[in-house]
Amino acid sequence: MKTRTFQHRLLLLVALVLAVGSLRAQDKKNMFNPVNTSVTSLSIAPDARGGAMGDVGAATEADVNSQYWNPAKYPFNIARAGASVSYTPWLRKLVNDINLANLVGFYRIGDYSAVHGSLRFFSLGEVYLSDMEDMTINPYEFAFDLGYSRMLSECFSMAVNMRFIYSDIKYDYTAESSAGKAFAADIAMYRLGYFMAGNRECSFGWGLNINNIGSKISYGGDDNAEFIPTNLRLGLNLTIPFNEYNKFSVATDVNKLLVPTYPKQKDGEADNDYTDRVQKDYYDISPISGIFKSFHDAPNGFKEEMQELQWSMGCEYTYNDRFMLRGGYHHEAANKGNRKYFTVGAGFHMSVFTVDASYVFSTSQSNPLDQTMRFSLSFDLDGMRDLFGRRR
């Protein structure tokens, strides 16, 4: 595998942060003012089903990959247990060695609760440091989480996740440097109801997931800790069966990062005064205070607060619970990251496993997400048990 200088890799990392809407603007006085977070890999959708629907998943029908979108959906899963592995070759228009891998699994306890967990690993490939005795490093980030979900009624459930985050993306290997570590939690809820439309039983669900509520993350040698991507996701889903074999679902999600906006320097403000204000109004803010501050701190008022909302729409056609076609669209304001893209995908389900794939078509020319693919392979442990039972 070819290596690159750190300066080259730094430009690629800037492109990555732009892609997930977390780049700190180099000129604080211009209109480009995205919300800044560290560990931006936590904001990347890991699985191909949600990725094919425009990054939608808060209220879609429960599946094995609900851990990222809304873990409260797990008790509604038809299968007793399942596991899935997903792979995303990231930023392939720029490099060939950045990728995201995700492993997730769940087990339903009885009919009303479930335990679930996941492990995600984000690799930034090889980085060649020409100014440090020709040293090659492999920066990466990973997160491990475990959760529990329970139905509180026949149509409503809640869930909680606990997460450990580790980020080793440093390039300064001095005695003061170290990898960043953080702990976080998710709180989620999900409601699924049914109604009759003619002779068809349709379903309507809504979901809410507030994830990555936790500590800031700091790297050795830096006095100021950075916010992790605490996020609010709210979604709706409607499923309409046409007949015994065909059904159609349409879903939408709205996302908002619950992180304060990095202050912009005011006209005529001295550099020292600006630095002191950034320290007081940003770095000294606790994560919980930052959540509340994120709703009213945009420099341009209510209009900019609305621009911080990302929204997605997606649809899914299913034939005989075996074959799926999907499509979607994701929108983010131009001055908050400019992630605008269409997605398509398909899935094929057998008694034991499901294969899903998705593809991104960017509508902004500078978007490095263009032509990004995701792949997921899921296993139904009930189906495996039935298969092996028949063989015996």
N, C-alpha and C positions, 0 to 999 in steps of 0.2 A: 504494500500500500504506500502510495506516495505521501510524503509529509510536506508541510508548508511552513513558512516563517510565521512567527507570532503576529506580525503586522498584517499579513494576509488573512490569517484566521480571525483577527479582531474585526476586520471589515465584514467577514461572514457572520460573526456573532451579532454585529449591529443589524445585519439583515434579518437574522432570526428574531431579535427582539422587536423589530418593526413588524414582523409577521404576526406576533402574538399580542401586538398593541401595548408593549411595555417599554418602548424606547424613551429614554430621557432626552428631550430636545436639546440640541447643542446650543441653539439660540433661544433663550427663555423669553425673548420679547416677540417672537413670531407667533403665528396662529397655531402651529403644530404643538399640541400640548397633551400627549397621552398620559394616562395614569401609570406611574412607575411602580414596578414590583421586582423583587428578586425571585429566583427559582421559577422562571417563566415556563419551564417545561410542564409544570403542574396544570397549566391552562390549555395544553394540547389534548384534544379529544383522542383517546387511544384506540377505539374500536371502529370497525368498518361500517356497522349498521348506523350508528349515530352520525358518523362522518358522511355517509351517503345521503343523509337527510338534512344537510345544511348545518350540522352540529346541533341536533335536536335530541332530547332524551329525558327531560324532567318528568314527562307525563305519558310517554309512549308505553306500549304494553311491556310488561316485565320480561326481562331476559337475563342471561348470565352476566352481561356487562353492565348491569344497573348500578354497580358500585360507584362508578364515576359520575353518572348522571343523576341518580336518585336511589340510594340504597333502600329507601322505604318501600320500594316496589317488590322486593324479594319475597315477602310472604304470599304475594299473589302469583308467583311463578307456578306453572303447571308441574314442572319437573321437581322431583325431590331434591336433587343435587346436580351441580354442573360445574364445568371449568372451561376457561377460554384463554387462548393466547393470541395476542395481536401484535402486528409488526408494521411500523411506518418508516419507510426510507425517506427521511426528511430533507427538504431543500435540494432535491436532486438536480435542479437547474443550476445550482452553484457548486455543490460538492457531492462526493460519493461515499462519505463515511460518517454522516450524521444520521442517527436513527433513534427511534423510540420503540421499546419493547414493553409489553404489558401482560401480566399474568393475573388472572382473577378467578375466584371460585366461591361457591356458596353451598350451604346445606340447610334445608328446612327442618326445623325441630317441630314435630307434630304438624298441626294444620295452621298454626297461628304465628309462628316466629321463625327466624332464620339467623344464622351466623354467616359472615362473609368476610372476605379479605382480598387484598390485591398487592402486587409488587410491580412497580414501574421502574424502568431503567432507561435513562436518556444519555446517550453517548455522543460526545462532540468530536469523536475521531482522534487522530493524531495531530499534535501541534509541535512544530519544530521551533525551538528557541535558539536562534543563532547567536544571541548575545550572552548565553549561559553555557558555554563550553559545548555547543552543539547538542543540547539536551532535548529529548523528545518526551512529551507528556501526553496523557490521555485524560482530559477533563471529562467529568460525568456528574450526573445527578441521579439520585434514586429516592423513592418514597415507598414506605411499607405501611399498610393500614389494616386494621381489623375492626369489624363492626357487628352490631346486633340490631335487628329490626323485629317489630311485633305489630300484629293487627290488634287495634283497640276496639274495632267493631268489624262487621262483615264487609264494610266498604272503606275503612280508614285505617291507616297504619303510620307508624313513625319509626325513625331509625337514628342511630348515632354511630359515628366512626371515630376512631382514634388513629392518628397518623404520625409517623416519624419521618423526618425529611433530612436528607444529607446531600450537600452540594459541595463538590470538589472541583471548582473551575478556576482555581487560583493559578497564576503563572509566576508569582514571586515566591520562590522557595527559600525564604529567609527564616531565621529562628522565630520571628514574630508571626509568620503566616500560618494559617490553619484552615481546614475545611469548615464550612458553615453547617450548623445543625439547628433544627427547630422541631417543635411539637405542635400539632394542630388537631382540631376536631371538626366533624361535620354534624349538622342537625338537619334532618329531612323529614318530610311528610308527604303522604300520597293518598288520594281519594279516587276510588273507581266506582262508578254507578252505571246502571243500565236503564234504558227506556225503550218503549216500543214505537216504531215508525212503520205504521201499517202492520204487516205480519213479520217484520224484521226486528230482532232484538239488537239494538245498537248500544255501544258503550261510550261513556264520556268520563274522562279523568283529568285531574289537575294535580300538579306536583310542585313542591317547593324544596329547594336544597340550598342551605348556606354552608359552604365548605371552606376549609382551611382557616377556621377561627383559631388563632394560636399566637405563639410567640413570634417576635421578629427574628431575623437571621443575620448573623454577623460573621465576618471572616477575620482571621487574625491579622493584626496590623491596622485595622480600620476601627476608629472610635465610635462610628455611627452604625447602628443596625438598620437593615432594610426591611420593609414590609414584605410579607409573603402574599400571594394572590388570593386573599379572602374574596369570595365571590357569592353573589346572590343569583340563583337561577329559579325562574318561575315559568311553568309550562302548562299547556292545555293540549288535549288529544281527543279526537273523535274518530271512532271506528264504525264503519257501516258495512254490514255483510250484504252482498247482492243476492247470493244464494248459498247453497251448501258448500260450494267450492271456492267462491270468489268473495273477497272483502277488500275494503279500501280504507286507509287511515290517513288523516291529515293532522299535523301537529305544529305547534309554534312554541318557541322559547324566547324569553327575554332575560338578558344577563346584565349585571352591574357589578363592577369591582368595588368592594367595600374598603377602599384604600384612599386616603386623602390625596388630593392633587398636589403635585410639587409646586411650590410658590413660584410665581414669575416676578422678575425684577421690574419694579415700577419705574416710569420715566422720572429721571432726576434723582433716583434713590442711590445713595453711595454704596459702593461694593461692600464695605464693612457692615453697614446697616442691613443690607440684603442678606449677607451671610448670617448675621445674628438672627434675623427674622426666619430664615430657613431652619436654623437650629431649633428655635423656639416653637414654630408652627408646624414643623414636619418631623424632624428627627427626635424631638423630645416627646412626641405624642405617643401614647400607649396604643397597642393594637385595638383594644376595645373602644377607646376614645376615637381612634381613627375610623372605625366603622361608622359611628354617628357623624363624625365630621365630613365623611365622604359624600353626604347628601346635600351639603350646603356650602362647599368651599371652592367651587369652580370660579376662576377669576372673572368670567363673563356672565356670571349669574345663572338664572334658571335655564336659559337657552343652552348653555354649555353643559349643565347638569343633564339635560335631556340627550345631549350628544354622547354622553358617557354610556348610554344604554345600547347594548348590542342586541339585535334580534335576528331570529332564524325562523324559517318555515320549511317544513318537509312533508313528504307524502310517501306512502308505501302501499303497493298493491301485492296481495298475497293470493296465490292459487293453491288450493287444496293443502294449505299449511306446509307446502313443499318448496315452492318457488316464489321468490320475492323480487320485485323491481322497486327502486327507490330514487328519489330526486329531492333537491332542496336548494335553498339559497340562504346565505349568511351576509349580514350587513353590519358594518361598523363605520362611524363617521370618519371623514377624511382626516380631520385634525386629531383623532383619537387612535389612529393606527391604520385606517383605510383598508381593513380586511373586507373585501367584497368579492364573493365568489359563488358560483353555482356548483352543485355536486350531483353526481349520479352514482348508482351502485346496484348490485344484485346480490342475492343470496340463494343458497340451495340447502335444503334441510333433509336429512335422512333420519332414520330412527336413532342413530348413535351420534352423528356429528352434523354440524352446520358450517358451511363455508360462506364467508361474506367478503366482498371487495367494494371499494369506493374510489372515486376519482374526482379531483378538483379542477374546475375551469375558472381561473381568475378573471374578473372584469376590470381590474386595475393593472396596467402594464408593468408597474414596478413591484408587483406582489410576488415574493419568492415562493408563496404557497402554490403557485400555478403548477399543474401537472403532478401534484402530490397524490400518491396512492396509499391506501390502508388495506391491510389484510387481516382477517380474523378467522380462527378455527376454534369452534366451540364443541364441547362434548356433553352429551346428556347422559349422566351416570345411570339414570333409570333405564335408558335405552340400552346401555352397555350390559347392564345386569340381565335384562330380558333377552338380549342377543346371546350372551354366554349361557344363559339358562336353557335356551332352545337348543344350543349346540350340545350341551350335556345330555 
